[in-house]
Amino acid sequence: MVQHNYHDQTKVIKGTVRPDLKTGAVNPPLHLSSTFAQKDPINLGKYDYSRSGNPTRDILEENIAHLEHGNRGFAFSTGMAAISAAFLSLHQGDHVIVTKDVYGGTFRLITELLPNYGITHTFVDLNDPYELKSAYQKNTKVVYIETPSNPTLKVTDIQAVAKSAHAHGALLFADNTFMTPIFQKPLDLGADLVIHSATKFLSGHSDILAGLIVTKDQELSNTIYFIQNAMGATLGVSDCWLLLRGIKTLKVRLQSEADNALKLARWLEKQPAIKKVNYPGLESDKNYEIQQKQAKSGGAVLSFDVQNEENVRTLVHNLELPIFSVSLGAVETIISYPCTMSHAELDLDEQAKSGITPGLLRLSVGIEDLSDLRQDFQQALEKLSAFEGKTKHEKIS
């Protein structure tokens, strides 16, 4: 087949719309079968058992590998299953370096499970070259990054960290959930393995749990396939089909969400009740230059600080459009409180070290009309200001 250098949106459609040769159906069929009949007892066919491989899952895995410019893709039952599989490529006695502000579920895996298998870790500020250099040990095998990070939106220079990791004989694993391959391609920047919580933007509709891995070379592909098959946490066929459908509209959804996020972030940073806005698409953000260098957008997630827990409660109770819940990356705007949600696993000291304050809220911006979102925040912030004024008056009295 002729290889074309298509743009990402064209790759998405070409990769997810595959007319059936027999029926002409444009959508891939759901191969709802746990097992596959064989013609010969010695030479088995390509498919024998769906844990080891399924035609519907193959289409998804090929599509994400193509989008990320990788060697091979792998679909897992959740994002944490994908992250766990990546770390299972390590062995007893290995050491990993991890970004300080890592997702709470990943933090729990690294601090509470990996030590049981003799795998040690060091948390560092990956944008501090001296801190990173001093963290390497003779047994360091992996450097793990999220960029932008969850929920403080800190950006890691992928090329710089990849160069450092490789110079010390380590691989670079990158969580690309917030950007997706539409906005950022870590493998092109030197990463060796990319992870997605496909529950989020890739699916985009808050209706499935899924995780994806894309590897850069054949050796690592062989390792991850063995782990995927051995641990058995593969993505179900129905969810593979739903994820393929979600990916079809990924670019148009994500671009709309990111456009809304940038405009809303610019507006929020001007509001007196907002102490700070974290969004790498803002020219005022300290991560802006690195983000511009390695990504096409600041993305659709931002966070902001309203100073304390009481203000968080007041604002959340008065917002009407955003859904107050865990997760992100959906067509609906979702507001979350990291202290008790995504990063509840961290104690107060660990939250503080990661930049997670009692007043921090994370906002995943959806595709609602921007004027409606802004108006909703306006009325909620006005009520927050009134609450703060009343509180100050009561304290003085």
N, C-alpha and C positions, 0 to 999 in steps of 0.2 A: 504494500500500500504506500502511496506517495505521502511523505511526511511534509506537513505544512507548518509554517511558523505563524499559527493563528494567535490572535489576541485572546486574553483569558476568557472573556465572555463567550467567544466562539468555541473555545476549548470546552467550556462547561456544557454547551448545548450539544456539541459533537460527541462528548463523552457520556452524556446521559440519555440522548435520544438515539436509539439504535433499532431501526426497523427490523422486525423479525423476518427472516428469509422465507419462511413458509406462509405466514399469515399477513405480513405487512404491518403488523401492530407497531406503532412508533415508540411506545413505552416498553422497557424491558419487562419480561414476565417475572412474576413472583414464583421462584422455584421452592415451593413449600414442601420440601421433602427432606427427611432426616438421612435417608440412605438412597443409594443409586444402584440399579441393577447392573451386573457385570456380565460380559460376554465370554470371558475366558478366566479360568481359575488361576492362571499363572500371571498373565499380563492384564492387570487391572486398568480400568479406564481412568481418565483425568479426575473424575469425581467418584468417591466411594462413600464418604460420610460428611455431613455438612459442617461438622466442627473443623475438619481438615480443609474444606473448600466447598464453595457453593457458587453457581453461575451468577446469581444476582449480586452476591457479595463481591465477586470478582470485578464486576463493572464499577462498583463504588471504589474499590481499592485501586483499580487502574486509573480512575478519574482523578482521585486526590493525588496520586503519584505524578500524574501528568501536570496537574496544576502547580505542584510544589517543585517541579523539575527534579524529581527523585527517581531512584532505581525501582522502588516497590512500595506499595501502600498496604496497610493492615487495619482492619476494622475490629474494634473491641466494644464490649457491652456498655462501657462508660468511659468518661475521660480518665478517671482514676485507674481503671483497668489498663488503659493505654500507658499511663505514667508508671504503674506498677510493672508492666511488662518491660518497659525501657530499663528500669532499675534492676530487673531480674537478669539483665545481661551481664551484671557485675557478679563477682565471686567473693567468697569469704576472704577477708584481709584487704579488700579494696577500699579506697577512700574517694569521696566525692566532694566537690566544692559547689556550694549552692548560693544563689542570690539571697540576700538577707530578707527581702520582702516577698517571699514565696507564698503561693496560695495555701490556705490553711490545711486542706486535705493532703497536699504534697508535704507540708511541714510534718503532719502526723505520721505519714508513711516513713519519712526520712528519720524522724527522731524516735519513733516508738516501734516500728517494725524492722527496718533495715539493721539496727544494732543486733537483733536476734540472730541475724545471719552473718554477723561479723563484718558488716560494712559500716565504716565510720564516715563522718561528715564534718565540714566546716562551713559556717555561714559567713559570707563576706559581702562587702560593697564592691560589686564587680566593675564599677567605673573608677575605682581607686587602684591604679596599677601596682602600687606598692603593697597594698593590702592583699591583692590577688596573688602577687608573686610570693609573698611570705606564707600564703596558705598552702602552696603546693607541697606535697610529700612524695616520697619515692613511689608510693603505692597509689597515687592519685590517677584515676582512670577516666573520670567524667567531670566536666564542668556543666552545671545545669542552670539555665536562665529562663526567665519569663520577661518578655519585652513587647509592649509595656507591661509593667507588673500589676498585679491585682492586690489591693485596690488603689494604691497610691500613684499609679501610672508612671513609675520611674522607667526610664529607657536605658537599656544596655547597648553599648556599641558592639554589635555582633561581630563585625570584622576584627576589631581589636581583641576581643576575648577569644575568638576562634584562633587567631594567630598565637596568642599566649598559650592556650590549651594545647595546641598541636606542638608548640615548641617544647612543652613539658611531657609529651607523649600521651596526652589525654584527648578524649573525644568531647565535642560540644553538643549537648542536647538542648533544644530550644522549644519552649511552649509558645506556639504561635496563635493561640486561641483568639486573642483580642484583635489581631490584624487579619487573619486568614491569608491564604496565598494571593488574594486579590490586592491587598495592600502591602504585603511584605513576604519575601521569599528567603528565609534563613539559609537554606542549602546553598543558594547562590552567593551568600555572604560568608560562607565558610563552615556553617553548622554541619554536623554529621547525621543528625536525626532530628526530626520535627514532630511535635505532638500537638494534637488538637482535642479540646473538649468539643466534639461536634454537636453536643447538646445545645451549644450556644449559636453563634452566627451561621455556621454551615447548615444547620437544620433550620433555625430561625423562627420556629413557631411554637416553642415550649411544649412539644408533644412527644419527644423521644429522648432517651439517654443514649449517648454514643461517644466513642473515643476513636481517634485515628492516629496512626504513626506512619511517617514516611521516612525511609532510609536513603542514604546517599550512595552506598556501594553494595555490591553483591554479598560480601562477607557479612556485613551487618544485617542485610536482608535475610540471609540464611539463619542467623541467630534469632532474630525477632520472629520469624515464621515458626521455628522450633518452639519458642516460648509460647506463642499464640496457640499453637496446636496442643502443647503439653498442659498449659494452664486452663484452656477451654473457655476463656471469657470472650468468646467471639460475639459479634453483633448479629442478632436475629434477622432473618431474611425480611420480615415485614418492616423492621426498622431500617434496614439497608435501603429498601425501596422508598420509604418516606424521606430518608436523608438524601437520596438521589434527586427526589422531587424538590426538596428544599434548596439543594445546590444550584438548580436551574436558575433560580431568581436571586442567587447570592449577591451578585455584583449590583444589581439595581436596588436591592434592599439595603445593602451595606452602604452604598454611596448616599442614599437618601438619609439613612440614620446618621452617618458621619457628617453630612452637611448640617443636619439639625443640631448635632452635638457641638460642632464648632460655633455656630451662631448662638446657641444657648450658653456655652461656656463664656463667650465674649460678654454676653449680657450679665451672667451671674457674677463675674469678677468685678462688675461695677456696682453691685448691690451692697449697701452698708452692712447688712446682716450676715453677709458671707465673709468669713475670715480669710479663706484661701480657696482657690480653685486649682485642681490638678488636672491638666489636660495637655498632652504634648503637641497639640495642634495650635496652641496659643503662642503667639510671638513672645509673650512675657514669660513663658514657662522655661525653666532652665534646661529642659530636655529637648527643646524645640530644634536646635541645630542637628543633633544626632538623629532625631526622628525624621527630619527632612532629608537627611543623607541616605537613610536606609529603608524608608517607607514612603508610600504614596499619600498617606493621610494620617491624621492624629487618631482616627478611629471613631467609634460610636460610644465609648465609655469614658466617663469623667468622674471625678470625686470632688467633694467640697466640704469645708469645715464650717459648722455653725456654732462652734465653741464648747458646747457641753451637751450632756444627755437630755436635759430638760428642753433645750431648744430643738434637739432632734425629734423628740416626741411631739412637740408643738407643731413643727413643720410637717412632719409625716401625717399627723392627724388632720391637717387642713388641706393637704393636697388631694385633688379629686381625680386627676387623670393617671398619674403613675401608679402601677401596681406595687404595693409594698410586699416584697417577697425575696427569697433567695434566687440565685441564677441571674442570667443576663443574655444579651444577644438575640432578643426576640423582636418581632414587629411591634409589640406593645412596649411602652416605656416602663422600666422596672427600677424602683429605688430600693436600696438595701442598706442595712446597718452592719458593717463588717464586724464590729465588736461582738455582736451576738449571733451573727450569721456565718459568713464565709470564713472568718478568722476566730471563731469562738474557741477553737482548739488551743490558741495561744493564750498564755496568762497575760496579766496586765503589763508586766515588764517586757515581755516579748512583743506584745502589741505596740508598745511605745517605741521599742527599738526598730520596728518595721514602719514607723510613721503613722500607725493607726491610733488616732486620738478618740476620746469619748464623743467628740462632735463631728466625726467624719461620716459622711454618707456617700455611697457609690450610686451613680446614676447611669443606667444603660438606656440610651435614647432610642426611641422607636421611630416609626414612620408617621406618627400623628402630624397634623398641621402644626407648624412651628408657632404660629401666632396663638393657637389654643394652649400649647404647652407653656409658652411664655406668660400668657395671661393667668394661667393656673398658678404658676410659681409666683407671679406678682401678688395675687391675692393672699397666698399662703405666707409669703414673706412679710406682707403688711401685718398680718395677724401675729407673726412671730415678733415683729418690732413692737407691736402693742403689748405683747406678753412680756418682752424684755423691759419695756418702760414701766409696766405695772410692777414687775418684780423689783426693779431698782427703787421705785417709790416706796414699796413695802419695806425694803431693807433700811432705807433712810428714816422712815417713820418709826 
